[in-house]
Structures are given as structure tokens and as C-alpha cells.
């Protein structure tokens, strides 16, 4: 007997999930004075949670402490506007 493929409701395809997931970190970065390296490092933190702040900071050429502060300020404890 052939296994049947699971069907997902409309709007639950991989592209839709990916678009929604990528909108979250980009929206959190809007309106903040960040360098290109800081922005890239923050998005890298979001995309690869298994890497350490030190690894990501070194890759993007930013200070690890600054990256960690930005991460906590923008993603974990965002200010209410």
C-alpha cells in the first residue's frame, strides 16, 4: 500500500511560513540605528540559534558584548512603542 501525502490547508506552504518567519526579525530591526554588520549579525543570530554570540560576532566583525546587548534589547525585551 502506498503512503499518502499529507495535505496542508491553503496558505501553509513552506514559502508562506518562510515569509512570515523572515518578517519578524526584519520588523524588529526597523527604526534602530544599526550598522550593516550589526544588522547582519542580528539576523544571523535569529537564523542560526545553535551558534554562539562570539562566533557570530567574529564572523561579522562586531563586538560580542554589543551584539548580545542588541539581541536582548531588540528580540527578548523589546520596548513598547
Beta strands, then each sheet from edge to edge (+ up, - down):
end
